[in-house]
Amino acid sequence: MVLRNQVEWALHCCSVLTGLPPDQYISTKDLAEFHGVPKEYLSKALQSLAQAGLVQTTLGPTGGYRLAKHPKDISFLDIVEAVEGRRRTFNCMEIRKNNPCLKKSDKISGVCVVAQAMNRADDAWRKELQSITLEILAKEVTETVPQEILQRSAEWLSSRR
């Protein structure tokens, strides 16, 4: 399974928005510049987050995006599903029914064992993403990213407001 670039961008942007003061917004232009990604494509990802109710947006010279919920209430799964949709990662096409050894009278029913295994894997993947919130991400970022880089990043972002 390969997720689109917009998922990575959305996760990183939400990470940045987690540190934003509650009354502030940051523009798509600034988020795109900060991450070195195309503004037009990032805008689509941010719109998906807004439609899912994960971020709020406002127009105008001080407009942009901010989180719509507390970071503890937004999971990686919420963000992935906002960008990619909620469909399962495996689509069983029932090719087992193409077996040339089957007779017309043979009955095949239920979910095949291949689809069962893939569905279990999908459920595990979703459970893991659901367990990681933006609050957890923010804590891990502050523990792993050097303080000097965090400080320079905060200064760069605040200079854009």
C-alpha positions in Angstrom: 0.0 0.0 0.0 1.3 3.4 -0.9 -0.3 6.6 0.5 -0.3 9.8 -1.5 2.2 12.6 -0.7 -0.7 14.6 0.6 -0.9 12.3 3.6 2.6 13.0 4.7 2.1 16.7 4.1 -1.2 16.8 6.1 0.5 15.0 9.0 3.4 17.4 9.0 1.1 20.4 8.7 -1.1 19.2 11.6 2.1 18.8 13.6 2.9 22.4 13.0 -0.7 23.5 13.7 -0.4 21.7 17.1 2.1 24.2 18.3 0.1 27.2 17.0 -1.6 29.5 19.7 -5.4 28.8 19.7 -6.3 32.3 18.3 -3.8 32.1 15.4 -3.9 30.8 11.8 -1.2 30.0 9.4 -1.5 30.3 5.7 -1.3 27.6 3.1 1.5 29.6 1.5 3.6 29.6 4.7 2.9 25.9 5.4 3.9 25.0 1.8 7.1 27.1 2.1 8.0 25.7 5.5 7.7 22.1 4.2 9.0 22.8 0.7 5.9 21.4 -1.1 3.7 22.8 -3.8 1.1 25.1 -2.5 -1.6 24.1 -4.9 -1.4 20.4 -3.9 -1.0 21.1 -0.2 -4.1 23.3 -0.4 -6.2 20.2 -1.6 -4.9 18.2 1.4 -5.8 21.0 3.8 -9.2 21.4 2.3 -9.8 17.7 2.9 -8.8 18.2 6.5 -11.2 21.1 6.8 -14.1 19.1 5.2 -13.4 16.4 7.8 -13.7 18.9 10.6 -10.0 18.5 11.7 -8.9 22.0 10.9 -10.6 25.4 10.7 -9.9 27.9 8.0 -10.5 31.6 7.6 -9.9 34.0 4.7 -8.2 37.3 4.7 -4.7 38.7 5.3 -4.4 36.9 8.7 -6.3 33.9 7.4 -5.1 30.3 7.1 -5.6 27.1 9.1 -5.6 26.0 12.7 -6.7 22.8 14.4 -10.4 22.5 14.9 -10.0 20.1 17.9 -7.6 19.5 20.7 -4.5 17.6 19.6 -5.5 14.7 21.8 -8.7 14.3 19.8 -7.1 14.0 16.3 -5.5 10.7 15.4 -3.2 9.8 12.5 -6.1 7.7 11.2 -8.4 10.7 11.2 -5.9 12.6 9.0 -5.2 9.6 6.7 -8.9 9.0 6.2 -9.6 12.7 5.6 -7.0 12.7 2.7 -7.3 9.2 1.4 -10.9 8.3 2.3 -12.2 5.5 4.5 -12.0 2.6 2.0 -10.2 -0.6 3.0 -6.7 -1.1 1.7 -7.5 -4.5 0.1 -10.3 -5.1 -2.4 -11.0 -8.8 -2.9 -12.0 -9.5 -6.5 -13.0 -13.1 -5.7 -10.6 -14.6 -8.2 -10.9 -17.9 -6.4 -14.2 -18.3 -8.3 -12.2 -18.3 -11.6 -10.8 -21.7 -10.7 -11.2 -23.9 -13.8 -11.6 -27.0 -11.6 -14.9 -25.6 -10.1 -18.2 -27.1 -11.2 -21.3 -25.0 -11.6 -22.8 -26.9 -8.7 -19.8 -26.0 -6.4 -20.8 -23.4 -3.9 -18.2 -20.9 -2.6 -19.4 -18.6 0.0 -18.0 -16.4 2.8 -15.0 -14.3 2.8 -11.9 -16.1 1.4 -8.9 -16.7 3.7 -6.8 -14.3 1.6 -9.3 -11.5 2.2 -9.6 -12.4 5.8 -5.9 -12.1 6.4 -5.7 -8.8 4.5 -8.6 -7.4 6.4 -6.9 -8.4 9.7 -3.8 -6.6 8.6 -5.9 -3.5 7.5 -7.6 -3.5 10.9 -4.2 -3.7 12.7 -2.9 -0.8 10.6 -5.9 1.3 11.4 -5.8 0.5 15.1 -2.2 1.6 15.2 -2.9 4.9 13.4 -5.9 5.5 15.7 -3.6 5.1 18.8 -1.3 7.9 17.7 -2.7 11.4 18.3 -1.3 14.8 17.5 -0.8 15.3 21.2 1.5 12.2 21.3 3.2 13.4 18.1 3.9 16.8 19.6 5.5 15.1 22.7 7.6 12.9 20.5 8.7 15.8 18.4 9.8 17.8 21.4 11.7 14.8 22.7 13.5 13.9 19.5 14.1 17.1 17.5 17.0 19.2 18.8 15.8 22.3 20.8 17.7 24.6 18.5 15.8 23.4 15.5 12.5 23.7 17.3 13.3 27.2 18.4 14.3 28.3 14.8 11.2 26.7 13.4 9.0 28.5 16.0 10.7 31.8 15.2 10.2 31.3 11.4 6.6 30.4 11.8 5.8 33.3 14.2 7.5 35.8 11.8 4.9 34.9 9.2 2.0 35.9 11.4 
